[in-house]
């Protein structure tokens, strides 16, 4: 089965060991799936490259996409409480999402953006 998107790898630097800064820059220009079309910005991962813990969410939420940082919305607040309870320092963790854009549909009424689950093809396109 063919993937309908070229994939994020087509937009990344072709070096043996790209830096996180290079990947962040490439991600900002990525058009590997259709999620970029309505995106405010890319939400790239954050944290140390050699983190002791890595958390991968499904996709950024509305607040994350507006602010440009992962796990800063309601789910991020819950994550912060859980990590604090477990004695895990967020600054020692690398936090990211399977896709780098917020997948949403307009609410029936008002200006609210309603989260939609990313498709398997969108997740595959963003995998690199």
N, C-alpha and C positions, 0 to 999 in steps of 0.2 A: 504494500500500500504506500503510495507516494505522499510525502508531507507537502501540504499546499503552501508552505512558507519556505523561503530560502534558508532561514535560520540565522541566529545571532552570530554564529562563527564567521559568516561572510563579511561581517562588519568589524571583526576584531583584528588586532595586529598579528601578523604571521611571524612571530618570534618564538624561540624555544621556551622562554620563560617570561611571559609578559608580566609587568608589574600591575598591582591593583589600580594605580593611577591610570595606566594605559587602558585597562579594561573598563574603568569608569568612564573615560573619555569616549571610547568606542561604543559603550552601552548607551550613552546620551544621543548618539547618532543612529542607533539601531532601528531598522525597519524590517526585522526578521519575521514579524507577524503583524497583524492588523491592529493590535492594541495601541501602537504608537499614534495612530490617527487622531484619537480623542484625548490623548494623554496631556496632562499639564507638564509633566516632567518624568524622567526616569527615576526610579527609587532603587539605587544601587545598595549593595551590602555595606555594612560598617563594622569596624572592629579591627583588632590586630591580625596581621597576616598569619601569624603562628598562634592563633587563639587556642586556649585549652578546651573550649566548648564552642560548637557551631550550631545555630538553630536556623532551620530553613522553613519559613512559612509558605503558604500557598501563593499569596499575592499581597501586594500592599493594599491597604484600605484607603478610604477617602482622605483621612487626615494625613496618612503617610505620603500620599501622592501630592497633596497640597504643600506639605512641609519639605518633602524630598528626603525623608529619613525613615528607615524601617522601624516598625514597632513603636510608634509614638501616639497611636490612637488608643481606643478603649482596650483592644487586645494587648497592646504594649503595656498599659497600666497594670493589667492582670498579670502579664509576664513578669513585670518588675516586682510585684508583690510575691509571686511564686519563687522567683530567683532569690529575692531577699530572704524568704523563709527557708530556702534550701542552702543559704550561705554562699550563693554564687554571685560574684562581682560582674555586673553587666559589662564593665570596661575590659574584662578579660575574655569576652565572648565575641564571636563574629556572627552578626545577625543579617539575614538576607531572606529573599523570597524566591520561589521557583520561577515566577515571572516578574519582570521589573516595572510593569505598568499596571495600573488599576483598571480592571475590567468592570464596566458599569453600564447600566441602562438608566434612562431618565425615569424619575418617579412619575406616577400617573398624575399627581397634582404637586405643584410647587417646584422648587429648583433642586431638590435633593437628588443625589446620585445613588442609585441602588446597586450594591455589589452583585456581580454575576460571576459564577465560577468560570475560571479559564478552561478552555478546551484542552484535550490531550495534545492536539497539534500545536497550540500556542505554548504549552509547557515544553514540548520537544524542541520547538524553535528557539526557546530561551535557554535551553540546557547548557550550552557552552558558556 
